[in-house]
Amino acid sequence: MNVAWLLEAMLTPEDTHGLQYAADVLLLFASTLAASLHCLFVKPSGTEAR
């Protein structure tokens, strides 16, 4: 996830500020949180854990 955050920060235009920047950071945070929660709470679908 850190690589994705760094790439997103590098690719964000320099003139992005204010509400656009806040929305960008909020979407990044939400996607990171969703991926983390998915990894923590989703159980393997097989009958036997690896």
PDBQT receptor file of N, H, CA, C and O in Angstrom, charges set to zero:
ATOM      1  N   MET A   1       0.806  -1.200   0.000  1.00  0.00    +0.000 N 
ATOM      2  CA  MET A   1       0.000   0.000   0.000  1.00  0.00    +0.000 C 
ATOM      3  C   MET A   1       0.849   1.264   0.000  1.00  0.00    +0.000 C 
ATOM      4  O   MET A   1       0.450   2.285  -0.560  1.00  0.00    +0.000 OA
ATOM      5  N   ASN A   2       1.996   1.196   0.616  1.00  0.00    +0.000 N 
ATOM      6  H   ASN A   2       2.319   0.367   1.072  1.00  0.00    +0.000 HD
ATOM      7  CA  ASN A   2       2.850   2.389   0.635  1.00  0.00    +0.000 C 
ATOM      8  C   ASN A   2       3.283   2.783  -0.768  1.00  0.00    +0.000 C 
ATOM      9  O   ASN A   2       3.379   3.970  -1.077  1.00  0.00    +0.000 OA
ATOM     10  N   VAL A   3       3.545   1.798  -1.617  1.00  0.00    +0.000 N 
ATOM     11  H   VAL A   3       3.467   0.833  -1.365  1.00  0.00    +0.000 HD
ATOM     12  CA  VAL A   3       3.948   2.091  -2.997  1.00  0.00    +0.000 C 
ATOM     13  C   VAL A   3       2.815   2.811  -3.723  1.00  0.00    +0.000 C 
ATOM     14  O   VAL A   3       3.052   3.766  -4.463  1.00  0.00    +0.000 OA
ATOM     15  N   ALA A   4       1.595   2.355  -3.511  1.00  0.00    +0.000 N 
ATOM     16  H   ALA A   4       1.402   1.579  -2.910  1.00  0.00    +0.000 HD
ATOM     17  CA  ALA A   4       0.445   3.005  -4.152  1.00  0.00    +0.000 C 
ATOM     18  C   ALA A   4       0.295   4.448  -3.678  1.00  0.00    +0.000 C 
ATOM     19  O   ALA A   4       0.018   5.336  -4.484  1.00  0.00    +0.000 OA
ATOM     20  N   TRP A   5       0.475   4.691  -2.385  1.00  0.00    +0.000 N 
ATOM     21  H   TRP A   5       0.700   3.970  -1.730  1.00  0.00    +0.000 HD
ATOM     22  CA  TRP A   5       0.384   6.052  -1.861  1.00  0.00    +0.000 C 
ATOM     23  C   TRP A   5       1.469   6.935  -2.465  1.00  0.00    +0.000 C 
ATOM     24  O   TRP A   5       1.207   8.079  -2.836  1.00  0.00    +0.000 OA
ATOM     25  N   LEU A   6       2.697   6.401  -2.564  1.00  0.00    +0.000 N 
ATOM     26  H   LEU A   6       2.910   5.472  -2.262  1.00  0.00    +0.000 HD
ATOM     27  CA  LEU A   6       3.786   7.200  -3.123  1.00  0.00    +0.000 C 
ATOM     28  C   LEU A   6       3.564   7.500  -4.600  1.00  0.00    +0.000 C 
ATOM     29  O   LEU A   6       3.789   8.623  -5.051  1.00  0.00    +0.000 OA
ATOM     30  N   LEU A   7       3.121   6.495  -5.352  1.00  0.00    +0.000 N 
ATOM     31  H   LEU A   7       2.938   5.583  -4.986  1.00  0.00    +0.000 HD
ATOM     32  CA  LEU A   7       2.848   6.736  -6.772  1.00  0.00    +0.000 C 
ATOM     33  C   LEU A   7       1.727   7.749  -6.953  1.00  0.00    +0.000 C 
ATOM     34  O   LEU A   7       1.806   8.618  -7.821  1.00  0.00    +0.000 OA
ATOM     35  N   GLU A   8       0.700   7.641  -6.151  1.00  0.00    +0.000 N 
ATOM     36  H   GLU A   8       0.635   6.935  -5.446  1.00  0.00    +0.000 HD
ATOM     37  CA  GLU A   8      -0.411   8.587  -6.256  1.00  0.00    +0.000 C 
ATOM     38  C   GLU A   8       0.053  10.004  -5.920  1.00  0.00    +0.000 C 
ATOM     39  O   GLU A   8      -0.351  10.963  -6.577  1.00  0.00    +0.000 OA
ATOM     40  N   ALA A   9       0.893  10.132  -4.905  1.00  0.00    +0.000 N 
ATOM     41  H   ALA A   9       1.221   9.353  -4.371  1.00  0.00    +0.000 HD
ATOM     42  CA  ALA A   9       1.408  11.457  -4.534  1.00  0.00    +0.000 C 
ATOM     43  C   ALA A   9       2.283  12.029  -5.646  1.00  0.00    +0.000 C 
ATOM     44  O   ALA A   9       2.231  13.228  -5.921  1.00  0.00    +0.000 OA
ATOM     45  N   MET A  10       3.090  11.173  -6.289  1.00  0.00    +0.000 N 
ATOM     46  H   MET A  10       3.132  10.199  -6.065  1.00  0.00    +0.000 HD
ATOM     47  CA  MET A  10       3.955  11.646  -7.371  1.00  0.00    +0.000 C 
ATOM     48  C   MET A  10       3.145  12.023  -8.608  1.00  0.00    +0.000 C 
ATOM     49  O   MET A  10       3.537  12.927  -9.346  1.00  0.00    +0.000 OA
ATOM     50  N   LEU A  11       2.021  11.345  -8.846  1.00  0.00    +0.000 N 
ATOM     51  H   LEU A  11       1.703  10.611  -8.246  1.00  0.00    +0.000 HD
ATOM     52  CA  LEU A  11       1.233  11.594 -10.045  1.00  0.00    +0.000 C 
ATOM     53  C   LEU A  11       0.161  12.669  -9.859  1.00  0.00    +0.000 C 
ATOM     54  O   LEU A  11      -0.471  13.082 -10.832  1.00  0.00    +0.000 OA
ATOM     55  N   THR A  12      -0.050  13.123  -8.630  1.00  0.00    +0.000 N 
ATOM     56  H   THR A  12       0.463  12.788  -7.840  1.00  0.00    +0.000 HD
ATOM     57  CA  THR A  12      -1.030  14.181  -8.381  1.00  0.00    +0.000 C 
ATOM     58  C   THR A  12      -0.494  15.496  -8.933  1.00  0.00    +0.000 C 
ATOM     59  O   THR A  12       0.624  15.895  -8.606  1.00  0.00    +0.000 OA
ATOM     60  N   PRO A  13      -1.270  16.164  -9.757  1.00  0.00    +0.000 N 
ATOM     61  CA  PRO A  13      -0.801  17.444 -10.317  1.00  0.00    +0.000 C 
ATOM     62  C   PRO A  13      -0.481  18.442  -9.210  1.00  0.00    +0.000 C 
ATOM     63  O   PRO A  13      -1.132  18.457  -8.165  1.00  0.00    +0.000 OA
ATOM     64  N   GLU A  14       0.524  19.273  -9.450  1.00  0.00    +0.000 N 
ATOM     65  H   GLU A  14       1.052  19.261 -10.299  1.00  0.00    +0.000 HD
ATOM     66  CA  GLU A  14       0.961  20.244  -8.440  1.00  0.00    +0.000 C 
ATOM     67  C   GLU A  14      -0.096  21.303  -8.158  1.00  0.00    +0.000 C 
ATOM     68  O   GLU A  14      -0.117  21.882  -7.072  1.00  0.00    +0.000 OA
ATOM     69  N   ASP A  15      -0.966  21.560  -9.118  1.00  0.00    +0.000 N 
ATOM     70  H   ASP A  15      -0.949  21.089 -10.000  1.00  0.00    +0.000 HD
ATOM     71  CA  ASP A  15      -1.973  22.596  -8.902  1.00  0.00    +0.000 C 
ATOM     72  C   ASP A  15      -3.224  22.064  -8.201  1.00  0.00    +0.000 C 
ATOM     73  O   ASP A  15      -4.203  22.793  -8.039  1.00  0.00    +0.000 OA
ATOM     74  N   THR A  16      -3.192  20.796  -7.787  1.00  0.00    +0.000 N 
ATOM     75  H   THR A  16      -2.397  20.204  -7.919  1.00  0.00    +0.000 HD
ATOM     76  CA  THR A  16      -4.326  20.233  -7.051  1.00  0.00    +0.000 C 
ATOM     77  C   THR A  16      -4.236  20.700  -5.604  1.00  0.00    +0.000 C 
ATOM     78  O   THR A  16      -3.233  20.474  -4.926  1.00  0.00    +0.000 OA
ATOM     79  N   HIS A  17      -5.284  21.347  -5.147  1.00  0.00    +0.000 N 
ATOM     80  H   HIS A  17      -6.099  21.531  -5.697  1.00  0.00    +0.000 HD
ATOM     81  CA  HIS A  17      -5.321  21.809  -3.759  1.00  0.00    +0.000 C 
ATOM     82  C   HIS A  17      -6.771  21.965  -3.336  1.00  0.00    +0.000 C 
ATOM     83  O   HIS A  17      -7.690  21.824  -4.142  1.00  0.00    +0.000 OA
ATOM     84  N   GLY A  18      -6.955  22.253  -2.085  1.00  0.00    +0.000 N 
ATOM     85  H   GLY A  18      -6.208  22.367  -1.429  1.00  0.00    +0.000 HD
ATOM     86  CA  GLY A  18      -8.297  22.485  -1.565  1.00  0.00    +0.000 C 
ATOM     87  C   GLY A  18      -9.161  21.246  -1.577  1.00  0.00    +0.000 C 
ATOM     88  O   GLY A  18      -8.729  20.179  -1.141  1.00  0.00    +0.000 OA
ATOM     89  N   LEU A  19     -10.363  21.375  -2.066  1.00  0.00    +0.000 N 
ATOM     90  H   LEU A  19     -10.714  22.242  -2.420  1.00  0.00    +0.000 HD
ATOM     91  CA  LEU A  19     -11.352  20.299  -2.043  1.00  0.00    +0.000 C 
ATOM     92  C   LEU A  19     -10.923  19.112  -2.911  1.00  0.00    +0.000 C 
ATOM     93  O   LEU A  19     -11.167  17.962  -2.547  1.00  0.00    +0.000 OA
ATOM     94  N   GLN A  20     -10.288  19.380  -4.049  1.00  0.00    +0.000 N 
ATOM     95  H   GLN A  20     -10.089  20.314  -4.345  1.00  0.00    +0.000 HD
ATOM     96  CA  GLN A  20      -9.818  18.286  -4.911  1.00  0.00    +0.000 C 
ATOM     97  C   GLN A  20      -8.765  17.444  -4.195  1.00  0.00    +0.000 C 
ATOM     98  O   GLN A  20      -8.802  16.215  -4.261  1.00  0.00    +0.000 OA
ATOM     99  N   TYR A  21      -7.844  18.088  -3.525  1.00  0.00    +0.000 N 
ATOM    100  H   TYR A  21      -7.814  19.086  -3.471  1.00  0.00    +0.000 HD
ATOM    101  CA  TYR A  21      -6.795  17.372  -2.803  1.00  0.00    +0.000 C 
ATOM    102  C   TYR A  21      -7.388  16.582  -1.635  1.00  0.00    +0.000 C 
ATOM    103  O   TYR A  21      -7.010  15.434  -1.405  1.00  0.00    +0.000 OA
ATOM    104  N   ALA A  22      -8.310  17.192  -0.906  1.00  0.00    +0.000 N 
ATOM    105  H   ALA A  22      -8.618  18.125  -1.094  1.00  0.00    +0.000 HD
ATOM    106  CA  ALA A  22      -8.953  16.506   0.223  1.00  0.00    +0.000 C 
ATOM    107  C   ALA A  22      -9.726  15.284  -0.263  1.00  0.00    +0.000 C 
ATOM    108  O   ALA A  22      -9.681  14.233   0.376  1.00  0.00    +0.000 OA
ATOM    109  N   ALA A  23     -10.424  15.406  -1.370  1.00  0.00    +0.000 N 
ATOM    110  H   ALA A  23     -10.460  16.260  -1.889  1.00  0.00    +0.000 HD
ATOM    111  CA  ALA A  23     -11.165  14.261  -1.917  1.00  0.00    +0.000 C 
ATOM    112  C   ALA A  23     -10.209  13.160  -2.353  1.00  0.00    +0.000 C 
ATOM    113  O   ALA A  23     -10.504  11.981  -2.159  1.00  0.00    +0.000 OA
ATOM    114  N   ASP A  24      -9.084  13.515  -2.931  1.00  0.00    +0.000 N 
ATOM    115  H   ASP A  24      -8.844  14.473  -3.088  1.00  0.00    +0.000 HD
ATOM    116  CA  ASP A  24      -8.085  12.539  -3.356  1.00  0.00    +0.000 C 
ATOM    117  C   ASP A  24      -7.530  11.777  -2.153  1.00  0.00    +0.000 C 
ATOM    118  O   ASP A  24      -7.441  10.549  -2.180  1.00  0.00    +0.000 OA
ATOM    119  N   VAL A  25      -7.163  12.494  -1.112  1.00  0.00    +0.000 N 
ATOM    120  H   VAL A  25      -7.235  13.491  -1.090  1.00  0.00    +0.000 HD
ATOM    121  CA  VAL A  25      -6.632  11.856   0.098  1.00  0.00    +0.000 C 
ATOM    122  C   VAL A  25      -7.699  10.992   0.756  1.00  0.00    +0.000 C 
ATOM    123  O   VAL A  25      -7.395   9.898   1.230  1.00  0.00    +0.000 OA
ATOM    124  N   LEU A  26      -8.929  11.458   0.793  1.00  0.00    +0.000 N 
ATOM    125  H   LEU A  26      -9.176  12.347   0.408  1.00  0.00    +0.000 HD
ATOM    126  CA  LEU A  26     -10.012  10.686   1.393  1.00  0.00    +0.000 C 
ATOM    127  C   LEU A  26     -10.252   9.377   0.627  1.00  0.00    +0.000 C 
ATOM    128  O   LEU A  26     -10.456   8.331   1.243  1.00  0.00    +0.000 OA
ATOM    129  N   LEU A  27     -10.227   9.428  -0.694  1.00  0.00    +0.000 N 
ATOM    130  H   LEU A  27     -10.061  10.277  -1.195  1.00  0.00    +0.000 HD
ATOM    131  CA  LEU A  27     -10.403   8.210  -1.489  1.00  0.00    +0.000 C 
ATOM    132  C   LEU A  27      -9.242   7.242  -1.298  1.00  0.00    +0.000 C 
ATOM    133  O   LEU A  27      -9.454   6.031  -1.228  1.00  0.00    +0.000 OA
ATOM    134  N   LEU A  28      -8.031   7.752  -1.213  1.00  0.00    +0.000 N 
ATOM    135  H   LEU A  28      -7.859   8.735  -1.270  1.00  0.00    +0.000 HD
ATOM    136  CA  LEU A  28      -6.881   6.885  -0.944  1.00  0.00    +0.000 C 
ATOM    137  C   LEU A  28      -6.996   6.223   0.423  1.00  0.00    +0.000 C 
ATOM    138  O   LEU A  28      -6.737   5.028   0.565  1.00  0.00    +0.000 OA
ATOM    139  N   PHE A  29      -7.384   7.000   1.422  1.00  0.00    +0.000 N 
ATOM    140  H   PHE A  29      -7.594   7.971   1.307  1.00  0.00    +0.000 HD
ATOM    141  CA  PHE A  29      -7.538   6.457   2.774  1.00  0.00    +0.000 C 
ATOM    142  C   PHE A  29      -8.639   5.399   2.807  1.00  0.00    +0.000 C 
ATOM    143  O   PHE A  29      -8.467   4.351   3.431  1.00  0.00    +0.000 OA
ATOM    144  N   ALA A  30      -9.754   5.657   2.150  1.00  0.00    +0.000 N 
ATOM    145  H   ALA A  30      -9.893   6.508   1.644  1.00  0.00    +0.000 HD
ATOM    146  CA  ALA A  30     -10.868   4.713   2.135  1.00  0.00    +0.000 C 
ATOM    147  C   ALA A  30     -10.481   3.406   1.443  1.00  0.00    +0.000 C 
ATOM    148  O   ALA A  30     -10.839   2.326   1.914  1.00  0.00    +0.000 OA
ATOM    149  N   SER A  31      -9.753   3.497   0.333  1.00  0.00    +0.000 N 
ATOM    150  H   SER A  31      -9.462   4.374  -0.050  1.00  0.00    +0.000 HD
ATOM    151  CA  SER A  31      -9.356   2.272  -0.361  1.00  0.00    +0.000 C 
ATOM    152  C   SER A  31      -8.331   1.484   0.451  1.00  0.00    +0.000 C 
ATOM    153  O   SER A  31      -8.357   0.253   0.450  1.00  0.00    +0.000 OA
ATOM    154  N   THR A  32      -7.437   2.177   1.137  1.00  0.00    +0.000 N 
ATOM    155  H   THR A  32      -7.416   3.176   1.137  1.00  0.00    +0.000 HD
ATOM    156  CA  THR A  32      -6.466   1.501   1.991  1.00  0.00    +0.000 C 
ATOM    157  C   THR A  32      -7.161   0.824   3.162  1.00  0.00    +0.000 C 
ATOM    158  O   THR A  32      -6.842  -0.314   3.504  1.00  0.00    +0.000 OA
ATOM    159  N   LEU A  33      -8.099   1.512   3.770  1.00  0.00    +0.000 N 
ATOM    160  H   LEU A  33      -8.358   2.437   3.493  1.00  0.00    +0.000 HD
ATOM    161  CA  LEU A  33      -8.842   0.946   4.893  1.00  0.00    +0.000 C 
ATOM    162  C   LEU A  33      -9.667  -0.259   4.455  1.00  0.00    +0.000 C 
ATOM    163  O   LEU A  33      -9.714  -1.268   5.160  1.00  0.00    +0.000 OA
ATOM    164  N   ALA A  34     -10.310  -0.163   3.312  1.00  0.00    +0.000 N 
ATOM    165  H   ALA A  34     -10.273   0.656   2.740  1.00  0.00    +0.000 HD
ATOM    166  CA  ALA A  34     -11.122  -1.279   2.818  1.00  0.00    +0.000 C 
ATOM    167  C   ALA A  34     -10.250  -2.496   2.524  1.00  0.00    +0.000 C 
ATOM    168  O   ALA A  34     -10.637  -3.619   2.849  1.00  0.00    +0.000 OA
ATOM    169  N   ALA A  35      -9.092  -2.297   1.922  1.00  0.00    +0.000 N 
ATOM    170  H   ALA A  35      -8.778  -1.385   1.658  1.00  0.00    +0.000 HD
ATOM    171  CA  ALA A  35      -8.192  -3.415   1.637  1.00  0.00    +0.000 C 
ATOM    172  C   ALA A  35      -7.682  -4.050   2.927  1.00  0.00    +0.000 C 
ATOM    173  O   ALA A  35      -7.573  -5.273   3.018  1.00  0.00    +0.000 OA
ATOM    174  N   SER A  36      -7.373  -3.233   3.911  1.00  0.00    +0.000 N 
ATOM    175  H   SER A  36      -7.461  -2.240   3.837  1.00  0.00    +0.000 HD
ATOM    176  CA  SER A  36      -6.900  -3.756   5.197  1.00  0.00    +0.000 C 
ATOM    177  C   SER A  36      -7.979  -4.557   5.902  1.00  0.00    +0.000 C 
ATOM    178  O   SER A  36      -7.719  -5.647   6.411  1.00  0.00    +0.000 OA
ATOM    179  N   LEU A  37      -9.184  -4.022   5.930  1.00  0.00    +0.000 N 
ATOM    180  H   LEU A  37      -9.395  -3.137   5.516  1.00  0.00    +0.000 HD
ATOM    181  CA  LEU A  37     -10.289  -4.740   6.570  1.00  0.00    +0.000 C 
ATOM    182  C   LEU A  37     -10.600  -6.040   5.846  1.00  0.00    +0.000 C 
ATOM    183  O   LEU A  37     -10.920  -7.042   6.485  1.00  0.00    +0.000 OA
ATOM    184  N   HIS A  38     -10.512  -6.038   4.540  1.00  0.00    +0.000 N 
ATOM    185  H   HIS A  38     -10.252  -5.225   4.021  1.00  0.00    +0.000 HD
ATOM    186  CA  HIS A  38     -10.737  -7.244   3.760  1.00  0.00    +0.000 C 
ATOM    187  C   HIS A  38      -9.717  -8.322   4.146  1.00  0.00    +0.000 C 
ATOM    188  O   HIS A  38     -10.079  -9.481   4.349  1.00  0.00    +0.000 OA
ATOM    189  N   CYS A  39      -8.469  -7.941   4.244  1.00  0.00    +0.000 N 
ATOM    190  H   CYS A  39      -8.175  -7.000   4.079  1.00  0.00    +0.000 HD
ATOM    191  CA  CYS A  39      -7.425  -8.904   4.615  1.00  0.00    +0.000 C 
ATOM    192  C   CYS A  39      -7.619  -9.432   6.035  1.00  0.00    +0.000 C 
ATOM    193  O   CYS A  39      -7.304 -10.591   6.307  1.00  0.00    +0.000 OA
ATOM    194  N   LEU A  40      -8.125  -8.614   6.927  1.00  0.00    +0.000 N 
ATOM    195  H   LEU A  40      -8.380  -7.673   6.705  1.00  0.00    +0.000 HD
ATOM    196  CA  LEU A  40      -8.293  -9.034   8.313  1.00  0.00    +0.000 C 
ATOM    197  C   LEU A  40      -9.507  -9.932   8.527  1.00  0.00    +0.000 C 
ATOM    198  O   LEU A  40      -9.457 -10.846   9.351  1.00  0.00    +0.000 OA
ATOM    199  N   PHE A  41     -10.583  -9.690   7.806  1.00  0.00    +0.000 N 
ATOM    200  H   PHE A  41     -10.624  -8.948   7.137  1.00  0.00    +0.000 HD
ATOM    201  CA  PHE A  41     -11.841 -10.344   8.149  1.00  0.00    +0.000 C 
ATOM    202  C   PHE A  41     -12.360 -11.378   7.159  1.00  0.00    +0.000 C 
ATOM    203  O   PHE A  41     -13.254 -12.146   7.513  1.00  0.00    +0.000 OA
ATOM    204  N   VAL A  42     -11.850 -11.433   5.956  1.00  0.00    +0.000 N 
ATOM    205  H   VAL A  42     -11.124 -10.810   5.668  1.00  0.00    +0.000 HD
ATOM    206  CA  VAL A  42     -12.354 -12.401   4.978  1.00  0.00    +0.000 C 
ATOM    207  C   VAL A  42     -11.666 -13.738   5.203  1.00  0.00    +0.000 C 
ATOM    208  O   VAL A  42     -10.439 -13.829   5.228  1.00  0.00    +0.000 OA
ATOM    209  N   LYS A  43     -12.464 -14.750   5.361  1.00  0.00    +0.000 N 
ATOM    210  H   LYS A  43     -13.461 -14.676   5.341  1.00  0.00    +0.000 HD
ATOM    211  CA  LYS A  43     -11.934 -16.101   5.591  1.00  0.00    +0.000 C 
ATOM    212  C   LYS A  43     -11.690 -16.790   4.255  1.00  0.00    +0.000 C 
ATOM    213  O   LYS A  43     -12.352 -16.472   3.267  1.00  0.00    +0.000 OA
ATOM    214  N   PRO A  44     -10.740 -17.739   4.210  1.00  0.00    +0.000 N 
ATOM    215  CA  PRO A  44     -10.535 -18.509   2.968  1.00  0.00    +0.000 C 
ATOM    216  C   PRO A  44     -11.808 -19.282   2.593  1.00  0.00    +0.000 C 
ATOM    217  O   PRO A  44     -12.524 -19.769   3.468  1.00  0.00    +0.000 OA
ATOM    218  N   SER A  45     -12.075 -19.387   1.323  1.00  0.00    +0.000 N 
ATOM    219  H   SER A  45     -11.493 -18.991   0.613  1.00  0.00    +0.000 HD
ATOM    220  CA  SER A  45     -13.302 -20.031   0.885  1.00  0.00    +0.000 C 
ATOM    221  C   SER A  45     -13.172 -21.551   0.814  1.00  0.00    +0.000 C 
ATOM    222  O   SER A  45     -14.182 -22.248   0.713  1.00  0.00    +0.000 OA
ATOM    223  N   GLY A  46     -11.956 -22.072   0.865  1.00  0.00    +0.000 N 
ATOM    224  H   GLY A  46     -11.136 -21.506   0.947  1.00  0.00    +0.000 HD
ATOM    225  CA  GLY A  46     -11.753 -23.522   0.803  1.00  0.00    +0.000 C 
ATOM    226  C   GLY A  46     -12.170 -24.201   2.099  1.00  0.00    +0.000 C 
ATOM    227  O   GLY A  46     -12.397 -23.538   3.111  1.00  0.00    +0.000 OA
ATOM    228  N   THR A  47     -12.268 -25.503   2.063  1.00  0.00    +0.000 N 
ATOM    229  H   THR A  47     -12.083 -26.042   1.241  1.00  0.00    +0.000 HD
ATOM    230  CA  THR A  47     -12.661 -26.252   3.250  1.00  0.00    +0.000 C 
ATOM    231  C   THR A  47     -11.512 -26.348   4.248  1.00  0.00    +0.000 C 
ATOM    232  O   THR A  47     -11.726 -26.603   5.433  1.00  0.00    +0.000 OA
ATOM    233  N   GLU A  48     -10.312 -26.144   3.765  1.00  0.00    +0.000 N 
ATOM    234  H   GLU A  48     -10.138 -25.937   2.802  1.00  0.00    +0.000 HD
ATOM    235  CA  GLU A  48      -9.147 -26.280   4.620  1.00  0.00    +0.000 C 
ATOM    236  C   GLU A  48      -8.247 -25.072   4.442  1.00  0.00    +0.000 C 
ATOM    237  O   GLU A  48      -7.920 -24.691   3.318  1.00  0.00    +0.000 OA
ATOM    238  N   ALA A  49      -7.846 -24.468   5.558  1.00  0.00    +0.000 N 
ATOM    239  H   ALA A  49      -8.112 -24.778   6.471  1.00  0.00    +0.000 HD
ATOM    240  CA  ALA A  49      -6.952 -23.321   5.483  1.00  0.00    +0.000 C 
ATOM    241  C   ALA A  49      -5.543 -23.798   5.129  1.00  0.00    +0.000 C 
ATOM    242  O   ALA A  49      -5.139 -24.900   5.499  1.00  0.00    +0.000 OA
ATOM    243  N   ARG A  50      -4.815 -22.969   4.421  1.00  0.00    +0.000 N 
ATOM    244  H   ARG A  50      -5.143 -22.073   4.120  1.00  0.00    +0.000 HD
ATOM    245  CA  ARG A  50      -3.458 -23.351   4.040  1.00  0.00    +0.000 C 
ATOM    246  C   ARG A  50      -2.480 -23.035   5.118  1.00  0.00    +0.000 C 
ATOM    247  O   ARG A  50      -1.286 -23.293   4.964  1.00  0.00    +0.000 OA
TER     248      ARG A  50
